[in-house]
């Protein structure tokens, strides 16, 4: 039961990130996004080492989506 709650939370958080990117909303500030990316990567490693599948997937997907925002911010900054 608790894993289902965790999976629901994972889906809501990932959906929020995806909706923000699909709407083409401006990415968060680059310094914040880089820090978030680094934190997500570290938490992915920690969750994987702990054997927590829900948080491993959540943080892994958060890492990828924050990397997408880094690329978007760099493209905006370079004028592309």
C-alpha positions as CSV (number, residue, x, y, z in Angstrom):
1,X,0.0,0.0,0.0
2,X,2.7,2.5,0.9
3,X,4.6,1.7,-2.2
4,X,1.5,2.7,-4.2
5,X,1.4,6.0,-2.3
6,X,5.1,6.5,-3.2
7,X,4.5,5.7,-6.8
8,X,1.6,8.2,-6.9
9,X,3.8,10.9,-5.5
10,X,6.5,10.1,-8.0
11,X,4.0,10.4,-10.9
12,X,2.7,13.7,-9.7
13,X,6.1,15.2,-9.3
14,X,7.3,14.0,-12.6
15,X,4.1,15.2,-14.3
16,X,4.6,18.6,-12.8
17,X,8.1,18.8,-14.3
18,X,6.9,17.5,-17.7
19,X,4.0,20.0,-17.8
20,X,6.3,22.9,-17.1
21,X,8.7,21.8,-19.8
22,X,5.9,21.1,-22.4
23,X,4.3,24.5,-21.7
24,X,7.7,26.0,-22.7
25,X,7.7,28.0,-19.4
26,X,11.0,29.7,-18.8
27,X,13.4,27.4,-17.0
28,X,14.4,28.3,-13.4
29,X,17.5,30.3,-13.0
30,X,20.6,28.4,-14.2
31,X,22.4,28.4,-10.8
32,X,19.4,27.0,-9.0
33,X,18.9,24.4,-11.8
34,X,22.5,23.2,-11.6
35,X,22.3,22.9,-7.8
36,X,19.1,20.9,-8.1
37,X,20.6,18.7,-10.8
38,X,23.7,17.9,-8.6
39,X,21.4,17.3,-5.6
40,X,19.2,15.0,-7.6
41,X,22.1,13.0,-8.9
42,X,23.5,12.6,-5.4
43,X,20.1,11.5,-4.1
44,X,19.7,9.0,-6.9
45,X,23.0,7.4,-5.9
46,X,22.0,7.4,-2.3
47,X,18.5,5.9,-3.0
48,X,19.9,3.3,-5.3
49,X,22.5,2.3,-2.6
50,X,19.6,2.1,-0.1
51,X,17.6,-0.1,-2.4
52,X,14.7,2.3,-2.5
53,X,13.2,1.9,-6.0
54,X,10.6,4.7,-5.7
55,X,13.2,7.4,-4.7
56,X,15.8,6.0,-7.1
57,X,13.4,6.5,-10.0
58,X,12.1,9.8,-8.8
59,X,15.5,11.3,-8.3
60,X,16.8,9.8,-11.6
61,X,13.9,11.3,-13.5
62,X,14.3,14.6,-11.7
63,X,18.0,14.6,-12.7
64,X,17.1,14.1,-16.3
65,X,14.4,16.8,-16.3
66,X,16.7,19.3,-14.5
67,X,19.4,18.5,-17.1
68,X,16.8,19.4,-19.8
69,X,16.2,22.7,-18.0
70,X,19.9,23.4,-17.9
71,X,20.1,22.8,-21.7
72,X,17.1,25.1,-22.2
73,X,18.6,27.8,-20.0
74,X,21.9,27.6,-21.8
75,X,20.2,27.9,-25.2
76,X,18.2,30.9,-24.1
77,X,21.4,32.5,-22.7
78,X,23.2,31.9,-26.0
79,X,20.3,33.3,-28.0
80,X,19.3,30.1,-29.8
